[in-house]
């Protein structure tokens, strides 16, 4: 009977929808049958339960065989010389079994009848998630073998054979198993059966037995951190720590403590259930120019239902970089007349301690001069370009800028300024010489001579900009 009773559908098969069944819930259904007067011997029925959300690996015990025996009206003298087998299953576990530990099952079959039992077969379908330590278990006076698989949740069956079992005799099967580390905790049921070819149906009521043990539900706590790998002095960095209950019992009083960073939320609001995660951000501003690395450390403690204290800790390590770029511009001449060509050499140097990627070199008059893929610390690369002079006599300051990205994705740049003088165009007097030699240059006067002295001056300026992505 079920409370409330289900609406069972009657027929050759009886179907009873139960509805939802909570964890550890139980339902009992009783069937009352009337035996026809002509029916005797063994009655066998099969009961099966199904749930729409039960995984395949958990259906190994969803079917049970119902056995009953009806006495026949014939004389019972024939039963006095038949065997009657009785099965018992036990284990050496004295309490909850810890995962990974070994357990010994003892399956004992006894012949309590008056006749010899022939071709005695013991079958033990081991609980899922356990593996036999020995694939050839031992049976008194018989032989055994194990068949099964370790894929997914292990599933093994032990089959043992003994040719005869005399009246009053017994035989024990010894099965050593190990509980898998991934087996769910809670109830672990081991069910075994026995059969003999000459045991009458009326004597088979005690041909099966079960042993129920408990697998220990262990608490566990896991903390993992994720954050930037590199940063620069002055950056505001943040690591996210994930606190996970990877055990099998709820945890309470879950507390977080950060070292080397600022934490706003230090206590989890309520119990942390198995499989649930708590994310805690931990941030700091990097100061101190002599640092090479900083650590953001997370310490987490929690209490189990039994009030035992468990803990875990982890750290994210951030390497500090000090990037820098510089550019030096050299001109083949510092002055010339309109139409003359000046060759410019751009010398780009990585003055920092880390690689700079995607460098662009831009000149105030020429625009983009070129690109450099990667430039290692301390390395220098040169680019050349040319500029044709034009315009009225004047001295101009031209700025060259180099820009790239460091390992954190932040912008790195350097700048240099050079001067270039355009002299007056030649007159038609026919004086000899070139734009940079001869009497025409001499007539440029004292001012031009003074400007020539400025041509060798280059100003080095380095600057950088922070990457906004670090301001998380």
C-alpha positions in Angstrom: 0.0 0.0 0.0 1.1 3.5 -0.7 0.1 6.7 1.1 -1.4 8.3 -0.8 -2.1 5.1 -2.9 -1.0 5.4 -6.6 -3.5 4.9 -9.4 -2.3 1.5 -10.5 -3.2 0.1 -13.9 -4.2 -3.6 -13.7 -3.6 -6.1 -16.4 -1.0 -8.8 -17.2 1.4 -6.2 -15.9 0.6 -3.9 -13.0 1.8 -0.3 -13.4 1.8 2.1 -10.4 3.0 5.7 -11.0 4.5 6.9 -7.8 5.4 10.5 -8.8 8.3 12.3 -7.2 10.5 10.4 -4.7 12.8 12.6 -2.6 16.4 11.5 -1.7 16.3 8.6 0.8 12.6 8.4 0.3 10.8 5.1 0.4 7.5 3.8 -1.0 5.9 0.5 -0.2 3.5 -1.3 -2.5 1.8 -4.6 -1.4 0.1 -6.9 -3.8 -2.3 -9.5 -2.5 -2.8 -12.5 -4.8 -5.1 -15.4 -4.8 -3.5 -18.7 -5.7 -5.6 -21.0 -7.9 -6.1 -24.5 -6.5 -4.3 -26.2 -9.3 -1.1 -24.1 -9.0 1.8 -25.3 -6.8 5.5 -25.0 -6.7 7.6 -21.9 -7.4 6.0 -18.5 -8.1 8.3 -16.0 -9.7 7.6 -12.3 -10.4 9.8 -9.4 -11.6 9.4 -5.9 -10.3 11.0 -3.0 -12.0 11.2 0.7 -11.1 12.1 3.6 -13.5 12.6 7.3 -13.1 12.9 9.8 -16.0 16.0 11.5 -14.6 17.9 8.4 -13.3 21.2 8.0 -15.1 22.0 4.7 -16.8 24.9 3.9 -14.5 22.5 4.0 -11.5 20.0 1.4 -12.9 21.8 -1.7 -11.9 19.5 -2.3 -8.9 16.2 -1.2 -10.5 14.9 -4.8 -11.0 14.2 -7.4 -8.3 12.9 -11.0 -8.6 10.0 -11.9 -6.3 10.1 -15.6 -5.3 7.4 -17.6 -3.5 6.7 -21.3 -3.0 3.3 -23.0 -2.9 3.2 -26.4 -1.4 1.8 -29.1 -3.6 -0.9 -31.5 -2.3 1.1 -34.5 -3.3 3.0 -36.5 -0.8 6.0 -34.8 0.8 8.1 -37.9 0.9 10.0 -36.8 -2.2 11.2 -33.7 -0.4 13.0 -35.6 2.3 15.9 -36.5 -0.1 16.3 -33.1 -1.8 18.8 -30.4 -1.0 17.8 -27.1 0.5 20.4 -24.3 0.1 20.7 -21.3 2.4 22.8 -18.3 1.5 24.4 -15.7 3.8 26.5 -12.6 2.9 28.7 -10.7 5.3 31.6 -8.2 5.2 34.4 -7.3 7.5 33.5 -3.6 7.7 32.8 -2.5 11.2 31.6 1.0 10.3 31.4 3.4 7.4 33.8 2.5 4.7 36.3 5.1 3.5 36.7 5.4 -0.3 39.8 3.7 -1.6 39.8 1.1 1.3 39.6 -2.7 0.8 36.6 -4.7 2.0 36.2 -8.5 2.3 32.9 -10.1 1.5 32.2 -13.6 2.7 29.4 -15.4 0.9 28.5 -18.7 2.6 26.1 -21.3 1.1 24.9 -24.2 3.3 22.9 -27.3 2.4 20.3 -27.8 5.1 18.4 -30.4 3.1 18.5 -34.2 3.1 19.9 -34.6 -0.4 23.1 -33.8 -2.2 23.1 -30.5 -4.1 24.6 -30.8 -7.6 26.2 -28.1 -9.8 26.0 -25.4 -7.1 26.4 -21.9 -8.6 26.9 -18.8 -6.5 26.5 -15.5 -8.3 27.5 -12.2 -6.7 26.7 -9.0 -8.6 29.0 -6.6 -6.8 27.9 -3.0 -6.1 28.7 -0.5 -8.8 31.9 1.5 -8.1 33.9 -1.3 -6.6 36.6 -3.5 -8.1 37.7 -7.0 -7.1 41.3 -7.0 -5.9 41.7 -10.6 -7.1 40.0 -11.6 -10.4 40.0 -15.3 -9.2 38.2 -15.2 -5.8 38.3 -18.4 -3.6 35.5 -20.8 -2.9 35.8 -23.8 -0.6 35.9 -26.9 -2.8 35.1 -24.9 -5.9 36.4 -22.3 -8.4 35.5 -18.7 -9.2 36.0 -16.0 -11.8 35.2 -12.3 -12.2 33.7 -10.6 -15.2 33.0 -6.9 -15.7 34.5 -3.6 -16.7 36.3 -0.6 -15.1 34.9 1.9 -17.6 32.8 4.6 -16.1 31.6 3.2 -12.7 33.1 -0.2 -12.3 30.6 -3.1 -12.5 31.7 -6.7 -11.8 30.0 -10.1 -11.2 31.6 -13.0 -9.4 30.5 -16.5 -10.5 31.6 -19.5 -8.5 30.9 -23.2 -9.2 31.0 -26.3 -7.0 30.1 -29.7 -8.3 28.4 -31.1 -5.2 27.5 -29.9 -1.7 26.6 -32.7 0.7 23.7 -32.4 3.3 24.9 -30.4 6.3 27.9 -29.1 4.5 28.8 -25.5 3.6 31.2 -23.6 1.4 32.4 -20.0 1.7 33.3 -17.6 -1.2 35.9 -15.0 -0.2 35.8 -11.8 -2.3 38.2 -8.9 -1.7 37.1 -5.6 -3.2 38.3 -2.0 -3.2 35.9 0.9 -3.1 36.6 3.4 -5.9 37.5 6.9 -5.0 34.7 8.3 -7.3 31.9 6.1 -5.9 29.1 8.1 -4.4 28.9 7.9 -0.6 26.0 6.4 1.3 24.4 3.0 1.0 26.3 0.2 -0.7 24.3 -3.0 -1.2 25.9 -6.4 -2.2 23.4 -9.0 -3.3 24.2 -12.7 -4.0 22.2 -15.7 -5.2 22.8 -19.5 -5.2 21.2 -22.2 -7.3 21.5 -26.0 -7.7 20.1 -28.0 -10.6 18.3 -30.4 -8.2 17.0 -28.0 -5.6 13.2 -28.0 -5.7 11.4 -24.7 -6.2 9.7 -25.0 -2.8 13.2 -24.8 -1.2 14.5 -21.7 -3.0 13.0 -19.0 -0.8 16.4 -18.5 1.0 18.6 -18.7 -2.1 19.5 -15.0 -2.0 21.0 -12.7 0.5 22.3 -9.1 0.8 24.8 -7.2 2.8 24.4 -3.4 3.2 27.3 -1.2 4.2 27.8 2.5 4.3 30.4 4.4 2.3 31.7 7.4 4.2 30.6 10.8 3.0 33.9 12.7 3.2 34.1 16.5 3.4 36.4 18.4 1.0 37.2 22.0 0.2 39.0 23.3 -3.0 40.3 26.8 -3.6 41.6 27.9 -7.1 42.7 31.3 -8.2 42.8 33.1 -11.5 44.4 36.4 -12.3 46.8 38.3 -14.6 50.3 36.8 -15.0 52.1 40.1 -15.5 51.6 43.6 -14.4 53.4 46.9 -13.9 54.1 49.1 -10.9 51.1 51.3 -10.3 48.6 48.9 -11.9 45.4 47.9 -10.0 45.2 44.1 -10.4 42.6 41.6 -9.3 42.5 37.9 -8.9 39.2 35.9 -8.6 39.3 32.9 -6.2 36.8 30.1 -6.6 35.9 28.3 -3.4 34.3 24.9 -4.2 32.7 22.3 -2.0 34.0 19.2 -3.8 33.1 16.9 -1.0 29.8 15.1 -0.2 28.5 17.0 2.8 27.4 20.6 3.3 29.9 23.0 4.8 29.1 25.9 7.1 31.1 28.9 8.6 33.0 29.1 5.3 35.5 31.9 5.9 37.9 33.6 3.4 41.1 35.5 4.3 43.3 37.2 1.7 47.0 38.0 2.1 48.5 40.7 -0.1 45.1 42.0 -1.4 41.9 43.6 -0.3 38.8 41.4 0.2 35.3 42.8 0.7 33.4 39.6 1.4 35.0 37.4 4.0 32.2 35.0 5.1 30.0 32.9 2.9 26.3 33.7 3.6 25.0 30.3 4.6 26.0 26.7 4.0 28.1 25.8 1.0 26.5 22.6 -0.4 28.3 19.8 -2.3 29.2 20.9 -5.8 28.5 24.6 -5.2 31.0 27.4 -5.7 31.7 30.7 -4.0 33.7 33.3 -6.0 35.7 35.9 -4.1 37.5 38.8 -5.8 40.8 40.0 -4.3 42.5 43.2 -5.5 45.5 45.4 -4.8 47.5 48.3 -6.3 51.1 47.4 -7.0 53.6 49.7 -5.4 57.4 49.5 -5.0 59.7 49.7 -8.0 62.2 47.0 -6.8 59.7 44.2 -6.8 60.0 41.3 -9.3 56.8 39.4 -8.3 53.8 39.7 -6.0 51.5 37.1 -4.6 47.8 37.2 -3.8 47.1 34.5 -1.3 43.7 33.0 -0.3 43.2 31.1 3.0 39.8 29.4 3.4 38.4 27.5 6.4 35.0 25.7 6.9 33.3 23.4 9.3 31.7 20.0 8.6 28.3 18.8 9.9 30.3 17.2 12.7 31.9 20.6 13.4 35.3 19.4 12.3 37.5 22.2 10.8 38.9 21.8 7.3 41.0 24.2 5.3 42.6 24.9 1.9 44.8 27.7 0.5 46.2 28.8 -2.9 48.0 31.8 -4.4 48.2 33.6 -7.7 51.6 34.9 -8.6 52.0 38.0 -10.7 55.4 38.8 -12.3 56.2 42.5 -12.4 57.6 44.0 -15.6 59.3 47.4 -16.3 58.9 48.0 -20.0 60.5 50.8 -22.0 61.2 52.0 -25.5 63.5 54.6 -26.8 64.3 56.0 -30.3 67.3 57.9 -31.7 67.1 59.6 -35.0 70.2 60.4 -37.1 70.1 62.4 -40.3 72.6 62.3 -43.1 72.6 66.1 -43.0 71.1 68.7 -40.7 70.4 71.3 -43.4 70.0 71.6 -47.1 68.3 73.5 -49.9 64.8 72.8 -51.3 64.9 69.6 -53.5 67.8 68.0 -51.5 67.2 64.6 -50.0 68.1 63.7 -46.4 68.5 60.1 -45.3 67.0 59.4 -41.8 68.1 56.4 -39.6 65.7 55.4 -36.8 67.4 53.4 -34.0 64.7 51.7 -31.8 65.9 50.2 -28.5 64.0 48.1 -25.9 65.2 49.7 -22.6 62.9 47.6 -20.4 63.0 44.1 -19.0 60.4 42.4 -21.1 59.5 41.8 -24.7 57.5 44.6 -26.5 55.2 43.5 -29.4 53.8 45.3 -32.4 56.0 48.3 -32.5 55.2 51.1 -34.9 57.6 53.9 -35.8 56.0 57.2 -36.9 57.7 60.4 -38.1 56.1 63.8 -37.9 56.7 64.6 -41.6 56.9 61.1 -43.1 54.1 59.4 -41.2 54.6 55.6 -40.5 58.1 54.7 -41.2 57.9 51.0 -40.4 56.8 48.2 -38.0 58.7 45.9 -35.7 57.1 42.6 -34.6 58.9 41.8 -31.4 61.8 43.5 -29.7 63.6 41.7 -26.8 65.0 43.5 -23.8 68.2 45.3 -24.6 67.9 44.8 -28.3 68.1 47.5 -31.0 66.7 47.6 -34.5 67.3 50.3 -37.2 65.0 51.5 -39.9 65.9 54.0 -42.7 63.8 56.5 -44.7 64.4 59.6 -46.8 62.9 63.1 -46.8 63.0 65.7 -49.6 63.5 69.2 -48.3 61.0 71.9 -49.4 59.6 75.2 -48.4 61.1 78.6 -47.4 64.3 78.9 -45.3 63.5 77.8 -41.8 64.5 75.4 -39.0 61.9 72.8 -37.9 61.7 70.4 -35.0 60.5 67.0 -36.1 59.2 64.4 -33.6 59.5 60.6 -34.0 57.3 58.3 -31.9 57.6 54.6 -31.3 54.6 52.7 -29.8 54.1 49.0 -28.9 52.5 46.7 -26.3 54.0 44.9 -23.4 53.2 41.4 -22.0 50.3 42.8 -20.0 48.7 44.4 -23.1 49.5 47.9 -21.9 50.9 50.6 -24.2 54.6 51.4 -24.3 56.1 54.4 -26.2 59.2 56.4 -26.7 59.8 59.8 -28.4 62.7 61.7 -29.9 62.9 65.2 -31.4 65.4 66.3 -34.1 66.0 69.6 -36.0 66.3 70.2 -39.7 67.1 73.5 -41.5 66.0 74.4 -45.0 68.4 76.9 -46.5 67.6 79.5 -49.1 67.4 78.2 -52.7 70.4 78.8 -55.0 70.4 81.9 -57.1 71.2 81.8 -60.8 74.8 83.2 -60.3 76.3 80.0 -61.3 78.4 79.6 -58.2 79.8 76.1 -57.9 79.2 73.6 -55.1 76.3 71.5 -53.9 73.5 72.1 -51.5 75.8 71.3 -48.5 79.1 72.7 -49.8 80.6 75.6 -51.7 80.2 79.4 -51.5 76.3 79.3 -51.3 76.5 77.6 -47.9 79.0 80.2 -46.7 76.7 83.0 -47.7 74.0 81.6 -45.4 75.6 83.6 -42.6 76.3 83.1 -39.0 72.7 82.1 -38.2 72.9 79.0 -40.4 76.2 78.0 -38.8 74.6 78.1 -35.4 71.7 76.0 -36.6 74.1 73.4 -37.9 75.2 72.8 -34.3 71.7 71.8 -33.4 71.6 68.9 -35.9 73.3 66.4 -33.6 70.9 66.9 -30.7 68.3 64.2 -30.0 66.0 64.1 -27.1 65.0 60.8 -25.7 61.6 60.6 -23.9 59.9 57.4 -22.7 56.4 57.2 -21.7 53.8 54.6 -21.2 50.0 54.2 -20.7 48.3 51.7 -18.5 46.1 49.1 -19.9 42.5 49.6 -18.8 41.9 45.9 -18.8 43.9 45.5 -15.6 41.4 47.8 -13.8 39.0 45.0 -13.3 
